[in-house]
Structures are given as structure tokens and as C-alpha cells.
Amino acid sequence: MEDSVPQILLRRAMVRDAERLEQFFRGFAEVSFCEWQDARFLRGVLLQETTTAYMAFDATGDVVGAVIGGMLGTRGTINHLAVSSRHRTQGLGQRLVEAASADMKRVGVLRMFLFVDDTNLAGKRFWAAQGFCEPRGEITFERDL
């Protein structure tokens, strides 16, 4: 799927993009990118059929946005989304979410979820504008393996 917004090219992320994805996501404090999520790890993730990942490039070829997520059964997750500050509020984040959502919908995903740091007010506003809501009565449990 290739799409263009004025001077922005949106395309699927490929295994060869792993280093650029890592570097891009690490540039955002609000993206919870773990130390172990390096290019080697991302190459493995990008090889999985259950992964959805897109990158956005400006006219000079610089990465200005990216999304990566996964699918399991009828649920999908957005693991990371970032848009460069100079390209925010122009609909690029929404286009990345729509691309990932379309992949998930095609394979039967019925519900998407994601995690937002409770202090990330801009992130909360963005995701609410995309139709996501904060579930009531749920607590997330997690652990590293």
C-alpha cells in the first residue's frame, strides 16, 4: 500500500528498514521503546505475518512517521506510533493508524488496543480523536520475559 500526502510517501516497513525504525522511535521520549528493541529484534518482528508496520517519508527521504503493531486472533495492538514534530497536526498520524487498522481488519481483527503513558496528554487526545477510549475497570498486568 503506497499513498502520498503532499510530499509525504507512506509505505509498508520492510526488514531492511529495521535500523531506521529503531533510530526513529528512539528519538521520541513519549514512545516507550525498550532497550532490547534494537534493529536485530525489529528485523524478526517485521518478518512475522502478524506484524503491521508503516513508515512515512518526506521528499528528502527522511522518516517523518512510523507505526508498528501486531495481531493475534480478533485483537490487534499498536505497539508504537510516532510523527516528527514538524509533521504533527497534519493528519499523518491518523493515516498511519488507518493503514495499520486496514491490515488488521483484512485478517479479521475486531478490536485494537494500545498503551499510553498516563502523563502523555497529547497522546491521550490523539488516540481519543482516533476513536479509542480508555477502558473502565481494567488494570494492565505485564512482565518482561
N, CA, C and O of each residue as an XYZ file, in Angstrom:
580
protein
N       0.852     -1.181      0.000
C       0.000      0.000      0.000
C       0.887      1.230      0.000
O       1.624      1.468      0.957
N       0.824      1.988     -1.035
C       1.555      3.237     -1.091
C       0.554      4.367     -1.231
O      -0.411      4.271     -1.989
N       0.791      5.405     -0.513
C      -0.117      6.539     -0.516
C       0.730      7.787     -0.390
O       1.825      7.739      0.170
N       0.241      8.895     -0.899
C       1.011     10.118     -0.732
C       0.130     11.237     -0.223
O      -0.982     11.454     -0.704
N       0.649     11.928      0.748
C       0.111     13.174      1.254
C       1.070     14.178      0.654
O       2.199     13.798      0.342
N       0.698     15.442      0.469
C       1.652     16.369     -0.153
C       3.080     16.164      0.361
O       3.390     16.457      1.516
N       3.933     15.658     -0.517
C       5.345     15.440     -0.259
C       5.627     14.412      0.830
O       6.736     14.369      1.362
N       4.643     13.586      1.169
C       4.857     12.518      2.134
C       4.488     11.194      1.469
O       3.396     11.048      0.920
N       5.408     10.232      1.523
C       5.169      8.905      0.980
C       4.951      7.948      2.148
O       5.771      7.885      3.064
N       3.865      7.216      2.117
C       3.546      6.220      3.136
C       3.698      4.857      2.499
O       3.099      4.583      1.459
N       4.507      3.987      3.124
C       4.662      2.629      2.606
C       4.900      1.654      3.747
O       5.272      2.032      4.858
N       4.672      0.381      3.429
C       4.935     -0.668      4.423
C       6.405     -0.651      4.821
O       7.288     -0.442      3.990
N       6.646     -0.874      6.100
C       8.023     -1.040      6.571
C       8.480     -2.450      6.220
O       7.712     -3.408      6.308
N       9.733     -2.559      5.826
C      10.301     -3.850      5.445
C      11.471     -4.184      6.355
O      11.949     -3.340      7.114
N      11.918     -5.411      6.270
C      13.027     -5.863      7.110
C      14.225     -4.929      6.962
O      14.907     -4.635      7.944
N      14.482     -4.469      5.757
C      15.644     -3.585      5.536
C      15.502     -2.239      6.239
O      16.475     -1.492      6.339
N      14.296     -1.917      6.732
C      14.042     -0.647      7.416
C      14.269     -0.718      8.930
O      14.085      0.284      9.621
N      14.658     -1.863      9.448
C      14.729     -2.061     10.899
C      15.601     -1.014     11.601
O      15.195     -0.465     12.625
N      16.785     -0.733     11.067
C      17.662      0.250     11.719
C      17.042      1.636     11.719
O      17.104      2.347     12.722
N      16.448      2.020     10.603
C      15.821      3.347     10.517
C      14.634      3.435     11.464
O      14.414      4.474     12.086
N      13.867      2.356     11.579
C      12.747      2.349     12.521
C      13.245      2.518     13.946
O      12.711      3.328     14.704
N      14.273      1.749     14.313
C      14.818      1.859     15.662
C      15.281      3.282     15.940
O      14.926      3.861     16.967
N      16.061      3.844     15.044
C      16.568      5.206     15.246
C      15.429      6.208     15.350
O      15.468      7.108     16.189
N      14.420      6.060     14.509
C      13.309      6.999     14.528
C      12.555      6.919     15.853
O      12.345      7.943     16.503
N      12.146      5.716     16.261
C      11.376      5.582     17.502
C      12.170      6.022     18.720
O      11.593      6.577     19.655
N      13.470      5.790     18.735
C      14.294      6.199     19.879
C      14.368      7.725     20.009
O      14.779      8.226     21.055
N      13.987      8.455     18.992
C      14.030      9.916     19.039
C      12.858     10.555     19.768
O      12.759     11.781     19.810
N      11.972      9.752     20.341
C      10.774     10.275     20.993
C      10.687      9.764     22.426
O      10.530      8.567     22.664
N      10.792     10.689     23.373
C      10.716     10.308     24.793
C       9.380      9.672     25.130
O       9.312      8.792     25.988
N       8.305     10.111     24.458
C       6.972      9.599     24.780
C       6.694      8.211     24.199
O       5.679      7.598     24.530
N       7.584      7.710     23.339
C       7.444      6.353     22.796
C       8.209      5.417     23.719
O       9.427      5.529     23.857
N       7.504      4.509     24.339
C       8.134      3.574     25.285
C       8.870      2.486     24.514
O       8.379      1.367     24.366
N      10.041      2.832     24.033
C      10.834      1.911     23.240
C      11.883      1.285     24.152
O      12.787      1.973     24.626
N      11.765     -0.004     24.398
C      12.645     -0.698     25.352
C      14.057     -0.843     24.799
O      14.265     -0.848     23.586
N      15.023     -0.960     25.705
C      16.423     -1.118     25.314
C      16.631     -2.311     24.402
O      17.434     -2.248     23.471
N      15.919     -3.395     24.657
C      16.108     -4.621     23.886
C      15.436     -4.568     22.512
O      15.583     -5.507     21.730
N      14.711     -3.507     22.201
C      14.075     -3.383     20.896
C      15.056     -2.752     19.903
O      14.878     -1.617     19.462
N      16.066     -3.499     19.576
C      17.072     -2.993     18.649
C      16.736     -3.437     17.230
O      15.723     -4.099     17.003
N      17.586     -3.071     16.283
C      17.335     -3.389     14.876
C      17.236     -4.895     14.651
O      16.407     -5.350     13.863
N      18.061     -5.660     15.326
C      18.019     -7.123     15.180
C      16.650     -7.651     15.610
O      16.042     -8.469     14.920
N      16.178     -7.172     16.753
C      14.867     -7.568     17.250
C      13.778     -7.153     16.257
O      12.888     -7.943     15.940
N      13.853     -5.915     15.771
C      12.842     -5.410     14.841
C      12.822     -6.185     13.527
O      11.760     -6.369     12.934
N      13.988     -6.640     13.067
C      14.011     -7.452     11.847
C      13.158     -8.704     12.040
O      12.399     -9.085     11.148
N      13.283     -9.339     13.197
C      12.476    -10.521     13.486
C      10.988    -10.203     13.532
O      10.166    -10.967     13.026
N      10.650     -9.077     14.136
C       9.244     -8.657     14.223
C       8.688     -8.376     12.827
O       7.570     -8.782     12.509
N       9.458     -7.690     12.003
C       8.991     -7.332     10.662
C       8.822     -8.547      9.753
O       8.101     -8.475      8.757
N       9.467     -9.649     10.077
C       9.312    -10.887      9.307
C       8.015    -11.629      9.643
O       7.578    -12.481      8.869
N       7.406    -11.322     10.763
C       6.211    -12.045     11.199
C       4.987    -11.631     10.388
O       4.775    -10.448     10.123
N       4.190    -12.615     10.002
C       2.957    -12.346      9.254
C       1.959    -11.536     10.066
O       1.101    -10.864      9.494
N       2.055    -11.587     11.372
C       1.092    -10.900     12.238
C       1.479     -9.457     12.535
O       0.791     -8.774     13.293
N       2.570     -8.993     11.945
C       3.023     -7.620     12.168
C       2.450     -6.700     11.096
O       2.374     -7.061      9.922
N       2.050     -5.512     11.521
C       1.706     -4.444     10.597
C       2.640     -3.281     10.914
O       2.795     -2.898     12.073
N       3.254     -2.727      9.889
C       4.197     -1.631     10.107
C       4.258     -0.756      8.861
O       4.347     -1.249      7.737
N       4.207      0.540      9.087
C       4.278      1.512      8.006
C       5.240      2.621      8.391
O       5.422      2.938      9.566
N       5.852      3.201      7.362
C       6.732      4.344      7.555
C       6.294      5.451      6.615
O       5.762      5.187      5.537
N       6.520      6.698      7.030
C       6.220      7.866      6.210
C       7.527      8.607      5.971
O       8.317      8.818      6.891
N       7.740      8.998      4.721
C       8.974      9.671      4.313
C       8.644     11.022      3.693
O       7.662     11.160      2.965
N       9.483     12.023      3.995
C       9.292     13.320      3.342
C       9.991     13.294      1.981
O      10.548     12.270      1.586
N       9.962     14.408      1.277
C      10.510     14.483     -0.086
C      12.008     14.215     -0.136
O      12.529     13.830     -1.183
N      12.714     14.412      0.986
C      14.160     14.164      1.012
C      14.499     12.730      1.409
O      15.670     12.350      1.422
N      13.467     11.922      1.736
C      13.695     10.539      2.134
C      13.846     10.341      3.622
O      14.089      9.220      4.071
N      13.708     11.414      4.411
C      13.793     11.281      5.863
C      12.511     10.654      6.405
O      11.418     10.926      5.909
N      12.657      9.814      7.424
C      11.492      9.224      8.087
C      10.835     10.318      8.927
O      11.491     10.959      9.749
N       9.535     10.525      8.713
C       8.807     11.549      9.465
C       7.635     10.954     10.249
O       6.945     11.674     10.970
N       7.409      9.654     10.113
C       6.353      8.998     10.870
C       6.488      7.494     10.735
O       7.027      6.993      9.748
N       5.995      6.778     11.733
C       6.039      5.320     11.686
C       5.044      4.741     12.675
O       4.731      5.344     13.701
N       4.558      3.560     12.340
C       3.667      2.812     13.217
C       4.043      1.345     13.108
O       4.399      0.864     12.032
N       3.961      0.638     14.224
C       4.185     -0.799     14.219
C       3.238     -1.428     15.225
O       3.049     -0.917     16.328
N       2.652     -2.533     14.830
C       1.712     -3.230     15.701
C       1.650     -4.696     15.342
O       2.389     -5.179     14.484
N       0.754     -5.392     16.014
C       0.635     -6.822     15.786
C      -0.780     -7.306     15.960
O      -1.643     -6.591     16.468
N      -1.009     -8.531     15.532
C      -2.345     -9.113     15.552
C      -2.297    -10.520     16.131
O      -1.356    -11.277     15.895
N      -3.328    -10.847     16.890
C      -3.485    -12.196     17.415
C      -4.977    -12.474     17.496
O      -5.684    -11.891     18.318
N      -5.441    -13.355     16.650
C      -6.866    -13.675     16.642
C      -7.697    -12.459     16.274
O      -7.489    -11.845     15.228
N      -8.641    -12.118     17.143
C      -9.532    -10.993     16.853
C      -9.065     -9.700     17.505
O      -9.781     -8.700     17.480
N      -7.873     -9.712     18.087
C      -7.340     -8.495     18.722
C      -6.062     -8.050     18.043
O      -5.252     -8.859     17.588
N      -5.908     -6.738     17.990
C      -4.699     -6.160     17.434
C      -4.178     -5.089     18.369
O      -4.925     -4.540     19.179
N      -2.911     -4.799     18.255
C      -2.314     -3.771     19.101
C      -1.439     -2.843     18.270
O      -0.783     -3.257     17.314
N      -1.450     -1.601     18.657
C      -0.480     -0.643     18.139
C       0.610     -0.583     19.207
O       0.366     -0.146     20.331
N       1.787     -1.017     18.850
C       2.882     -1.011     19.809
C       3.574      0.347     19.877
O       3.901      0.832     20.960
N       3.793      0.953     18.719
C       4.479      2.236     18.682
C       3.961      3.066     17.514
O       3.736      2.551     16.418
N       3.778      4.348     17.766
C       3.422      5.317     16.729
C       4.164      6.598     17.053
O       4.175      7.046     18.199
N       4.783      7.185     16.043
C       5.453      8.478     16.242
C       5.390      9.268     14.949
O       5.456      8.709     13.854
N       5.261     10.573     15.095
C       5.279     11.506     13.971
C       6.207     12.647     14.370
O       6.119     13.168     15.482
N       7.091     13.028     13.464
C       8.019     14.115     13.772
C       7.237     15.383     14.110
O       6.139     15.602     13.600
N       7.814     16.204     14.968
C       7.105     17.387     15.461
C       6.678     18.315     14.333
O       5.611     18.924     14.416
N       7.470     18.436     13.300
C       7.109     19.357     12.215
C       5.993     18.826     11.320
O       5.475     19.564     10.481
N       5.613     17.554     11.484
C       4.547     16.969     10.674
C       3.300     16.630     11.493
O       2.366     16.017     10.976
N       3.283     17.020     12.746
C       2.104     16.748     13.584
C       0.967     17.690     13.211
O       1.185     18.750     12.625
N      -0.224     17.293     13.553
C      -1.476     18.035     13.312
C      -1.763     18.227     11.821
O      -2.495     19.140     11.439
N      -1.187     17.367     10.985
C      -1.439     17.431      9.543
C      -2.122     16.160      9.035
O      -2.277     15.975      7.828
N      -2.528     15.290      9.956
C      -3.229     14.068      9.569
C      -2.350     12.868      9.317
O      -2.860     11.797      8.986
N      -1.033     13.011      9.464
C      -0.132     11.894      9.184
C      -0.303     10.764     10.195
O      -0.341      9.595      9.811
N      -0.407     11.095     11.473
C      -0.630     10.057     12.487
C      -1.904      9.274     12.199
O      -1.930      8.048     12.313
N      -2.946      9.983     11.829
C      -4.214      9.338     11.504
C      -4.052      8.409     10.300
O      -4.594      7.304     10.299
N      -3.324      8.836      9.291
C      -3.109      7.997      8.104
C      -2.335      6.734      8.458
O      -2.626      5.660      7.931
N      -1.350      6.853      9.348
C      -0.597      5.677      9.781
C      -1.496      4.715     10.550
O      -1.433      3.503     10.346
N      -2.326      5.250     11.428
C      -3.260      4.410     12.189
C      -4.247      3.731     11.239
O      -4.546      2.548     11.400
N      -4.748      4.464     10.264
C      -5.693      3.890      9.300
C      -5.056      2.767      8.487
O      -5.712      1.763      8.208
N      -3.787      2.919      8.102
C      -3.094      1.878      7.350
C      -2.963      0.608      8.189
O      -3.251     -0.487      7.706
N      -2.530      0.750      9.440
C      -2.405     -0.407     10.327
C      -3.779     -1.026     10.595
O      -3.913     -2.249     10.624
N      -4.799     -0.185     10.790
C      -6.158     -0.675     11.049
C      -6.682     -1.468      9.866
O      -7.323     -2.503     10.051
N      -6.420     -1.000      8.654
C      -6.885     -1.706      7.458
C      -6.251     -3.095      7.372
O      -6.924     -4.061      7.012
N      -4.954     -3.202      7.702
C      -4.304     -4.517      7.720
C      -5.003     -5.443      8.699
O      -5.279     -6.602      8.389
N      -5.285     -4.917      9.886
C      -5.910     -5.733     10.922
C      -7.322     -6.147     10.525
O      -7.706     -7.304     10.698
N      -8.075     -5.222     10.006
C      -9.448     -5.514      9.606
C      -9.480     -6.592      8.520
O     -10.354     -7.459      8.533
N      -8.536     -6.542      7.586
C      -8.465     -7.517      6.492
C      -8.337     -8.953      6.988
O      -8.826     -9.880      6.342
N      -7.681     -9.140      8.136
C      -7.477    -10.511      8.644
C      -8.422    -10.862      9.783
O      -8.231    -11.878     10.453
N      -9.443    -10.034     10.013
C     -10.471    -10.387     10.982
C     -10.306     -9.836     12.385
O     -11.023    -10.251     13.296
N      -9.382     -8.915     12.578
C      -9.246     -8.289     13.892
C     -10.489     -7.449     14.160
O     -10.922     -6.679     13.302
N     -11.061     -7.600     15.353
C     -12.285     -6.902     15.716
C     -12.068     -5.789     16.733
O     -12.912     -4.903     16.868
N     -10.955     -5.825     17.445
C     -10.685     -4.814     18.474
C      -9.195     -4.533     18.517
O      -8.368     -5.444     18.471
N      -8.875     -3.254     18.606
C      -7.485     -2.834     18.732
C      -7.273     -2.223     20.110
O      -8.187     -1.636     20.691
N      -6.082     -2.365     20.614
C      -5.740     -1.729     21.878
C      -4.317     -1.204     21.809
O      -3.540     -1.561     20.923
N      -4.003     -0.355     22.761
C      -2.666      0.212     22.858
C      -2.487      0.757     24.264
O      -3.435      0.827     25.047
N      -1.283      1.133     24.561
C      -0.962      1.688     25.863
C      -0.434      3.106     25.687
O       0.362      3.373     24.787
N      -0.879      4.003     26.543
C      -0.413      5.387     26.534
C       0.011      5.732     27.958
O      -0.730      5.481     28.909
N       1.187      6.298     28.101
C       1.643      6.737     29.416
C       0.622      7.707     29.990
O       0.148      8.599     29.286
N       0.281      7.539     31.255
C      -0.783      8.369     31.830
C      -0.431      9.850     31.911
O      -1.312     10.672     32.164
N       0.830     10.211     31.703
C       1.205     11.629     31.690
C       1.264     12.214     30.279
O       1.509     13.410     30.115
N       1.044     11.389     29.269
C       1.123     11.826     27.874
C      -0.236     12.368     27.425
O      -1.010     11.666     26.774
N      -0.513     13.616     27.777
C      -1.812     14.218     27.476
C      -2.045     14.385     25.982
O      -3.162     14.173     25.508
N      -1.016     14.759     25.231
C      -1.167     14.895     23.778
C      -1.491     13.535     23.162
O      -2.330     13.437     22.266
N      -0.827     12.501     23.641
C      -1.101     11.149     23.155
C      -2.529     10.720     23.463
O      -3.200     10.133     22.614
N      -2.991     11.008     24.661
C      -4.367     10.668     25.028
C      -5.365     11.383     24.129
O      -6.344     10.782     23.685
N      -5.123     12.674     23.854
C      -6.021     13.428     22.966
C      -6.006     12.846     21.553
O      -7.055     12.700     20.925
N      -4.814     12.515     21.058
C      -4.700     11.954     19.720
C      -5.487     10.653     19.605
O      -6.281     10.480     18.680
N      -5.263      9.734     20.552
C      -5.921      8.432     20.458
C      -7.429      8.550     20.640
O      -8.182      7.819     19.997
N      -7.881      9.443     21.493
C      -9.329      9.667     21.644
C      -9.904     10.180     20.323
O     -11.005      9.784     19.940
N      -9.183     11.049     19.627
C      -9.649     11.571     18.341
C      -9.696     10.476     17.274
O     -10.411     10.610     16.281
N      -8.944      9.400     17.474
C      -8.954      8.274     16.538
C     -10.048      7.261     16.872
O     -10.180      6.237     16.200
N     -10.833      7.551     17.913
C     -11.941      6.661     18.280
C     -11.613      5.659     19.369
O     -12.437      4.799     19.678
N     -10.428      5.747     19.960
C     -10.062      4.848     21.053
C     -10.599      5.426     22.352
O     -10.678      6.644     22.508
N     -10.963      4.564     23.275
C     -11.431      5.028     24.574
C     -10.683      4.288     25.673
O     -10.161      3.191     25.472
N     -10.648      4.910     26.815
C      -9.978      4.307     27.967
C     -10.940      3.317     28.622
O     -12.017      3.709     29.070
N     -10.561      2.029     28.683
C     -11.475      1.053     29.284
C     -11.629      1.302     30.778
O     -10.663      1.624     31.471
N     -12.810      1.155     31.244
C     -13.091      1.337     32.668
C     -13.015     -0.005     33.372
O     -13.480     -1.023     32.859
N     -12.432      0.012     34.537
C     -12.384     -1.189     35.358
C     -11.312     -2.181     34.977
O     -11.255     -3.272     35.543
N     -10.446     -1.826     34.017
C      -9.373     -2.737     33.638
C      -8.045     -2.245     34.202
O      -7.779     -1.044     34.252
N      -7.242     -3.168     34.614
C      -5.879     -2.872     35.043
C      -4.974     -3.746     34.201
O      -5.248     -4.932     34.018
N      -3.908     -3.180     33.693
C      -2.965     -3.936     32.879
C      -1.899     -4.550     33.778
O      -1.334     -3.879     34.641
N      -1.636     -5.817     33.565
C      -0.542     -6.504     34.217
C       0.477     -6.837     33.153
O       0.104     -7.204     32.039
N       1.750     -6.718     33.467
C       2.776     -7.069     32.489
C       4.036     -7.486     33.200
O       4.223     -7.210     34.385
N       4.901     -8.156     32.461
C       6.233     -8.507     32.951
C       7.150     -8.744     31.768
O       6.703     -9.175     30.706
N       8.404     -8.469     31.944
C       9.393     -8.788     30.921
C       9.751    -10.257     31.046
O       9.766    -10.812     32.145
N      10.034    -10.874     29.930
C      10.423    -12.304     29.932
C      11.898    -12.454     29.686
O      12.408    -13.574     29.652
